[in-house]
Amino acid sequence: MDEEYDVIVLGTGLKLFKRFKAAGSPPESMGRGRDWNVDLIPKFLMANGQLVKMLLYTEVTRYLDFKVVEGSFVYKAGKIHKVPSTETEALASDLMGMFEKRRFRKFLMFVVGFDEHDPKTNHGIEPKKTTMREVYKKFDLGQDVIDFTGHALALYRTDDYLDQPCRDAINRIKLYSESLARYSKSPYLYPLYGLGELPQGFARLSAIYGGTYMLNKSVDEIVFEKGHVVGVKSEGETARCKQLICDPSYVPSKVKKVGKVIRVICILSHPIKNTNDCNSCQIIIPQMQVNRKSDIYVCIMSFAHNVAAEGKYIAIVSTTVETSSPEKEVQPALELLEPIDKSFVSISDLYQPTDDGKTSQIFISRSYDATTHFETTCDDIKSIYKRMTGTDFDFENMKRKQNDVFGDDA
């Protein structure tokens, strides 16, 4: 270990079932322990999103198998409704009235054709000036449609986006539409055997390029010299480095608390009602539907993705904490999951770095938020990349040259 590296990345460690301090051992009805791969922070991948592009361009996909998530649903007036995935579904959906469907279709056609660099596609809308509230008004969309468009399609957690320039929101809706077009059932993908396959895939790729992985190594101390990180001490040895990447738990003096998130992992023996017996899906409960400031998310996976025993389902509820009674806040979501075999509650603080790393050369990620997709996480990755290198992250530059270390032919 007493060597020098360019960059050291500190991992989160392996988190086991025992962390919830559940009494006794799991009942036999749960099946074999090796049949379960429960993600403590579940997130789906947008089929045309940033993480999928990263995985494709780095060729980590050669080590992974994905399966499309079977459905996307939204909560309205106490019921679950399917987010339309085809024009036929949109026309049949009870999320909107007949006239609203026509207006919504016109809005979606505008979004799909939108190109911020081509004024002809903008219909008089200025992407960097016109607010999203004004865009909705232009297309005469009602509050219910605005609700599910902003939260189930654009995937905003709050309504703050309404009074901001519309470019980001339109691009988010466009991303949802493009991702949906790839697989038709939903815009989301999830790896077989769970998200633990992602770091495993990157570990294999890293090894090809000479990277070293050290498992079961405790971090005793981060070593500084003149305010600059120079290494990590573990079990009496020091691995020296020029730069260090870590999460907030390693450097509490360089982060600030910005909130809390509650997650409830639920083990079920049945699919969710009113989801057409989907083996996997996402349900979004928009904040206005339950008088909140932020949305509630429900992520459902099952044996179909090799993350649970045969006939078992994992539903994970998450949201940003707003009161002193977090478990009451997620009750509307838990009611959708009944009956629940077993549930595990975790409440975590959310942190963001106060140090940009330019002097210390420690680059700290943000805590994972309550969302059930990787887009905000990818934004954080790009931020860290820019702080480390001084240049913007460019997907095109990630594309592997044809005759690379794998020996691919042109």
C-alpha positions as CSV (number, residue, x, y, z in Angstrom):
1,M,0.0,0.0,0.0
2,D,3.0,2.3,0.5
3,E,2.9,3.7,-3.0
4,E,2.0,6.9,-4.7
5,Y,-1.2,7.2,-6.8
6,D,-2.6,10.0,-9.0
7,V,-6.0,9.8,-7.5
8,I,-7.5,7.9,-4.5
9,V,-11.3,7.3,-4.4
10,L,-12.7,6.4,-1.0
11,G,-15.7,4.0,-1.2
12,T,-18.7,3.7,1.1
13,G,-18.0,0.2,2.2
14,L,-20.3,-2.8,2.1
15,K,-23.6,-2.2,4.0
16,L,-25.3,-5.3,5.2
17,F,-28.8,-6.3,6.4
18,K,-27.5,-6.1,10.0
19,R,-27.3,-2.3,9.8
20,F,-31.0,-2.1,10.6
21,K,-30.4,-4.1,13.8
22,A,-33.4,-6.3,13.1
23,A,-34.1,-8.8,15.8
24,G,-33.5,-12.5,15.0
25,S,-32.8,-13.9,11.6
26,P,-34.9,-13.6,8.5
27,P,-37.9,-16.0,8.3
28,E,-37.7,-19.0,5.9
29,S,-40.4,-17.5,3.8
30,M,-37.9,-14.9,2.7
31,G,-35.9,-17.5,0.8
32,R,-32.2,-17.8,0.6
33,G,-30.0,-14.9,1.6
34,R,-28.0,-15.1,-1.7
35,D,-31.3,-14.4,-3.7
36,W,-31.4,-10.9,-2.3
37,N,-29.6,-7.8,-3.6
38,V,-31.2,-4.9,-1.8
39,D,-30.0,-1.4,-2.8
40,L,-30.2,0.9,0.2
41,I,-30.3,4.0,-2.2
42,P,-32.2,2.7,-5.2
43,K,-32.1,4.7,-8.5
44,F,-33.2,3.9,-12.0
45,L,-31.2,4.9,-15.1
46,M,-32.9,7.0,-17.7
47,A,-32.5,5.0,-21.0
48,N,-31.1,8.0,-22.8
49,G,-29.7,9.7,-19.7
50,Q,-26.2,10.8,-18.7
51,L,-25.2,7.7,-16.8
52,V,-26.1,5.4,-19.6
53,K,-24.0,7.5,-21.9
54,M,-21.1,7.3,-19.4
55,L,-21.5,3.5,-19.3
56,L,-21.6,3.2,-23.1
57,Y,-18.7,5.5,-23.8
58,T,-16.4,3.9,-21.2
59,E,-17.6,0.4,-22.4
60,V,-18.5,-0.6,-18.8
61,T,-21.7,-2.0,-20.4
62,R,-19.7,-5.1,-21.5
63,Y,-19.8,-6.1,-17.8
64,L,-23.5,-5.3,-17.1
65,D,-26.9,-6.6,-18.1
66,F,-29.9,-4.3,-17.9
67,K,-33.6,-4.8,-18.0
68,V,-36.2,-2.2,-18.7
69,V,-38.4,-1.1,-15.8
70,E,-42.0,-2.1,-16.7
71,G,-44.0,1.0,-15.9
72,S,-44.0,4.6,-14.7
73,F,-47.0,5.8,-12.6
74,V,-48.2,9.0,-11.0
75,Y,-50.5,9.5,-8.0
76,K,-53.5,11.7,-8.4
77,A,-56.5,12.1,-6.1
78,G,-55.7,9.0,-4.0
79,K,-55.2,6.7,-7.0
80,I,-52.3,5.5,-9.1
81,H,-52.4,6.3,-12.8
82,K,-50.1,5.1,-15.6
83,V,-47.9,7.8,-17.1
84,P,-48.9,7.5,-20.8
85,S,-46.1,5.9,-22.9
86,T,-47.8,6.0,-26.3
87,E,-50.2,8.3,-28.1
88,T,-52.9,5.6,-27.7
89,E,-52.4,5.5,-23.9
90,A,-52.4,9.3,-23.7
91,L,-55.8,9.4,-25.5
92,A,-57.2,6.7,-23.1
93,S,-55.7,8.1,-19.9
94,D,-58.0,9.4,-17.2
95,L,-55.2,11.9,-16.1
96,M,-56.7,14.4,-18.4
97,G,-60.0,15.4,-20.0
98,M,-60.6,15.2,-23.8
99,F,-59.7,18.8,-24.5
100,E,-56.7,18.8,-22.2
101,K,-55.4,15.7,-24.1
102,R,-55.4,17.7,-27.4
103,R,-53.5,20.6,-25.7
104,F,-51.1,18.3,-24.1
105,R,-50.4,16.5,-27.4
106,K,-49.6,19.9,-29.0
107,F,-47.3,20.7,-26.1
108,L,-45.4,17.4,-26.4
109,M,-45.0,17.9,-30.2
110,F,-43.5,21.3,-29.4
111,V,-41.1,19.7,-26.8
112,V,-40.0,16.9,-29.2
113,G,-39.2,19.4,-32.0
114,F,-37.6,21.9,-29.7
115,D,-34.0,22.9,-30.4
116,E,-32.7,25.8,-28.4
117,H,-30.2,26.6,-31.2
118,D,-32.9,26.8,-33.9
119,P,-35.3,29.8,-33.3
120,K,-37.8,28.2,-35.8
121,T,-38.6,25.5,-33.3
122,N,-39.1,27.8,-30.4
123,H,-42.6,29.1,-31.2
124,G,-41.7,32.6,-29.8
125,I,-40.4,31.1,-26.6
126,E,-37.0,32.4,-25.4
127,P,-35.4,29.3,-23.7
128,K,-33.2,31.5,-21.4
129,K,-35.8,34.0,-20.5
130,T,-39.4,32.6,-20.7
131,T,-40.4,30.8,-17.5
132,M,-41.9,27.3,-17.5
133,R,-45.0,28.8,-16.0
134,E,-45.4,31.0,-19.1
135,V,-44.8,28.0,-21.4
136,Y,-47.6,26.1,-19.7
137,K,-49.9,29.1,-20.0
138,K,-49.1,29.5,-23.7
139,F,-50.3,25.9,-24.3
140,D,-53.3,26.4,-21.9
141,L,-52.4,23.4,-19.7
142,G,-54.4,22.9,-16.5
143,Q,-53.0,22.4,-13.0
144,D,-53.3,18.6,-13.0
145,V,-51.4,18.3,-16.3
146,I,-48.8,20.7,-15.1
147,D,-48.4,18.6,-11.9
148,F,-47.7,15.3,-13.7
149,T,-45.6,17.0,-16.5
150,G,-43.3,18.7,-14.0
151,H,-43.0,15.9,-11.6
152,A,-43.5,12.6,-13.5
153,L,-41.9,13.7,-16.8
154,A,-39.4,16.5,-16.0
155,L,-38.8,14.8,-12.6
156,Y,-38.6,17.9,-10.5
157,R,-38.9,17.4,-6.8
158,T,-40.5,20.8,-6.1
159,D,-42.3,23.5,-8.0
160,D,-39.4,26.0,-7.9
161,Y,-38.7,25.3,-11.5
162,L,-41.9,27.0,-12.6
163,D,-40.5,30.5,-12.3
164,Q,-37.1,29.7,-13.8
165,P,-36.1,29.8,-17.5
166,C,-37.8,27.0,-19.4
167,R,-34.7,25.5,-21.2
168,D,-33.9,23.0,-18.5
169,A,-37.5,21.8,-18.0
170,I,-38.1,21.4,-21.7
171,N,-34.8,19.4,-22.1
172,R,-35.8,17.2,-19.1
173,I,-39.2,16.4,-20.7
174,K,-37.4,15.8,-24.0
175,L,-35.0,13.4,-22.2
176,Y,-38.0,11.5,-20.7
177,S,-39.6,11.3,-24.2
178,E,-36.3,10.1,-25.9
179,S,-35.7,7.5,-23.1
180,L,-39.2,6.3,-23.4
181,A,-38.9,5.9,-27.2
182,R,-36.1,3.4,-26.8
183,Y,-38.1,0.8,-24.9
184,S,-41.8,1.9,-24.9
185,K,-42.7,0.4,-21.5
186,S,-41.0,3.1,-19.5
187,P,-37.9,5.3,-19.8
188,Y,-36.1,3.5,-17.0
189,L,-33.5,0.8,-16.9
190,Y,-32.2,-1.2,-13.9
191,P,-29.2,-3.6,-13.8
192,L,-29.8,-7.3,-13.2
193,Y,-28.6,-8.1,-9.6
194,G,-28.9,-4.5,-8.6
195,L,-26.8,-1.3,-8.5
196,G,-23.9,-3.1,-6.9
197,E,-23.0,-4.3,-10.4
198,L,-22.1,-0.7,-11.4
199,P,-19.0,-0.3,-9.2
200,Q,-18.1,-3.9,-10.0
201,G,-18.1,-3.0,-13.7
202,F,-16.0,0.1,-13.2
203,A,-13.6,-1.9,-11.0
204,R,-13.0,-4.3,-13.9
205,L,-12.4,-1.4,-16.3
206,S,-10.1,0.3,-13.9
207,A,-8.0,-2.9,-13.5
208,I,-7.5,-2.9,-17.3
209,Y,-6.0,0.6,-17.0
210,G,-3.8,-0.2,-14.1
211,G,-6.1,0.9,-11.3
212,T,-5.8,-0.8,-7.8
213,Y,-8.7,-1.8,-5.7
214,M,-8.2,-2.3,-1.9
215,L,-11.2,-4.0,-0.2
216,N,-11.8,-4.2,3.6
217,K,-9.4,-1.3,4.2
218,S,-10.4,1.0,6.9
219,V,-9.5,4.7,6.5
220,D,-7.7,5.8,9.7
221,E,-6.6,9.3,8.6
222,I,-6.5,11.6,5.6
223,V,-3.0,13.1,5.6
224,F,-2.4,16.7,4.8
225,E,0.7,18.8,4.2
226,K,0.4,22.6,4.1
227,G,-3.4,22.4,3.6
228,H,-3.1,20.0,0.7
229,V,-4.0,16.3,0.7
230,V,-1.0,14.0,0.3
231,G,-2.4,10.6,1.2
232,V,-4.6,8.2,3.2
233,K,-3.4,6.2,6.2
234,S,-4.8,2.7,6.8
235,E,-3.6,0.1,9.2
236,G,-0.2,1.7,9.7
237,E,0.5,2.2,6.0
238,T,0.1,5.3,3.9
239,A,-1.1,5.4,0.3
240,R,0.1,8.8,-1.1
241,C,-1.9,10.7,-3.7
242,K,-2.1,14.0,-5.6
243,Q,-6.0,14.2,-5.4
244,L,-8.7,12.5,-3.3
245,I,-12.4,11.9,-4.1
246,C,-14.7,10.9,-1.2
247,D,-18.2,11.3,0.2
248,P,-19.1,13.7,3.0
249,S,-18.7,11.0,5.8
250,Y,-14.9,11.2,5.5
251,V,-14.5,14.9,5.9
252,P,-17.2,16.3,8.2
253,S,-15.3,19.6,8.7
254,K,-15.6,20.3,5.0
255,V,-19.3,19.8,4.4
256,K,-22.6,21.4,5.6
257,K,-25.9,19.8,6.4
258,V,-28.7,20.9,3.9
259,G,-31.5,18.6,4.9
260,K,-32.6,15.0,5.6
261,V,-34.0,12.2,3.5
262,I,-36.2,9.3,4.7
263,R,-36.1,5.9,3.0
264,V,-38.3,2.9,3.8
265,I,-37.4,-0.4,2.4
266,C,-40.4,-2.7,2.2
267,I,-40.5,-6.4,1.5
268,L,-43.7,-7.5,-0.2
269,S,-45.2,-10.8,-1.5
270,H,-47.3,-9.1,-4.2
271,P,-47.1,-6.6,-7.0
272,I,-48.5,-3.1,-6.3
273,K,-52.3,-2.7,-6.9
274,N,-53.4,-0.8,-10.0
275,T,-50.0,-1.3,-11.8
276,N,-51.1,-4.1,-14.0
277,D,-49.1,-6.5,-11.8
278,C,-45.8,-4.9,-12.9
279,N,-42.7,-6.7,-11.6
280,S,-40.9,-3.3,-11.6
281,C,-42.1,0.3,-11.7
282,Q,-41.8,3.8,-10.3
283,I,-44.6,5.7,-8.7
284,I,-44.3,9.5,-8.1
285,I,-46.5,11.3,-5.7
286,P,-46.4,15.0,-6.7
287,Q,-46.1,17.3,-3.7
288,M,-49.3,19.1,-4.3
289,Q,-51.3,15.9,-4.2
290,V,-50.4,15.4,-0.5
291,N,-49.9,19.0,0.6
292,R,-46.1,18.9,0.6
293,K,-43.2,20.9,-0.7
294,S,-41.3,17.9,-2.3
295,D,-42.4,14.8,-4.0
296,I,-42.5,11.2,-2.6
297,Y,-40.9,8.5,-4.7
298,V,-41.6,4.8,-4.8
299,C,-39.2,2.4,-6.5
300,I,-40.4,-1.2,-7.0
301,M,-38.1,-4.1,-8.1
302,S,-38.5,-7.9,-7.8
303,F,-37.2,-11.3,-8.6
304,A,-37.5,-10.3,-12.3
305,H,-34.3,-8.2,-11.8
306,N,-32.6,-10.9,-9.7
307,V,-32.7,-8.7,-6.5
308,A,-35.3,-10.7,-4.5
309,A,-36.3,-14.3,-3.9
310,E,-38.9,-15.8,-6.2
311,G,-42.3,-14.2,-5.8
312,K,-40.9,-11.4,-3.6
313,Y,-40.9,-7.6,-4.3
314,I,-38.8,-4.8,-2.9
315,A,-40.5,-1.4,-2.7
316,I,-38.5,1.6,-1.5
317,V,-40.2,4.8,-0.5
318,S,-38.1,8.0,-0.3
319,T,-38.6,11.7,0.2
320,T,-37.0,14.9,1.5
321,V,-37.9,15.3,5.2
322,E,-40.0,18.4,5.9
323,T,-41.3,17.8,9.5
324,S,-40.3,16.3,12.8
325,S,-42.3,13.2,12.0
326,P,-40.7,11.8,8.8
327,E,-42.5,8.4,9.0
328,K,-45.9,10.1,8.8
329,E,-44.7,12.0,5.7
330,V,-44.4,8.8,3.7
331,Q,-47.6,7.3,4.9
332,P,-49.5,8.0,1.6
333,A,-46.9,5.9,-0.2
334,L,-46.9,3.1,2.4
335,E,-50.7,2.8,2.1
336,L,-50.2,2.0,-1.6
337,L,-48.0,-1.0,-0.7
338,E,-50.2,-2.8,1.8
339,P,-49.8,-5.5,3.0
340,I,-46.1,-5.1,3.8
341,D,-44.2,-8.2,5.1
342,K,-41.3,-6.3,6.6
343,S,-40.1,-2.7,6.5
344,F,-36.8,-1.0,7.4
345,V,-36.6,2.7,8.0
346,S,-33.5,4.9,7.6
347,I,-33.3,8.7,8.0
348,S,-30.1,10.2,6.6
349,D,-28.7,13.7,6.7
350,L,-28.0,15.4,3.4
351,Y,-24.6,17.1,3.0
352,Q,-23.0,19.2,0.4
353,P,-19.3,20.3,0.3
354,T,-18.2,23.7,1.5
355,D,-14.7,23.2,0.0
356,D,-14.4,23.2,-3.8
357,G,-11.2,21.3,-3.5
358,K,-9.0,23.6,-5.6
359,T,-6.6,24.2,-2.7
360,S,-7.0,21.1,-0.6
361,Q,-7.3,18.8,-3.7
362,I,-10.1,16.9,-1.9
363,F,-13.2,16.6,-4.0
364,I,-16.3,15.8,-2.1
365,S,-19.5,14.5,-3.6
366,R,-23.0,15.5,-2.4
367,S,-25.2,13.1,-0.4
368,Y,-27.6,11.1,-2.5
369,D,-31.0,12.9,-2.7
370,A,-34.4,11.4,-2.6
371,T,-34.9,11.1,-6.4
372,T,-35.1,7.7,-8.0
373,H,-32.9,8.4,-11.0
374,F,-29.2,9.2,-11.6
375,E,-29.5,12.6,-13.4
376,T,-28.7,14.7,-10.3
377,T,-25.9,12.3,-9.3
378,C,-24.4,12.7,-12.8
379,D,-24.6,16.5,-12.5
380,D,-22.5,16.1,-9.3
381,I,-20.0,13.9,-11.1
382,K,-19.6,16.5,-13.8
383,S,-19.1,19.2,-11.1
384,I,-16.3,17.1,-9.5
385,Y,-14.7,16.5,-12.8
386,K,-14.6,20.2,-13.6
387,R,-13.2,21.1,-10.2
388,M,-10.5,18.4,-10.6
389,T,-9.4,19.1,-14.2
390,G,-10.5,22.7,-14.7
391,T,-12.4,21.7,-17.9
392,D,-16.0,20.8,-18.6
393,F,-17.0,17.2,-18.8
394,D,-17.5,16.3,-22.5
395,F,-19.3,13.2,-23.5
396,E,-17.9,13.2,-27.0
397,N,-14.3,13.1,-25.6
398,M,-15.2,10.0,-23.7
399,K,-15.9,7.9,-26.8
400,R,-13.3,5.3,-27.1
401,K,-10.9,5.5,-30.0
402,Q,-11.4,2.5,-32.4
403,N,-8.1,0.9,-31.9
404,D,-7.8,1.1,-28.1
405,V,-6.5,-1.2,-25.5
406,F,-9.2,-3.7,-26.3
407,G,-7.9,-4.1,-29.8
408,D,-11.2,-3.2,-31.5
409,D,-10.9,-2.9,-35.2
410,A,-12.1,0.1,-37.2
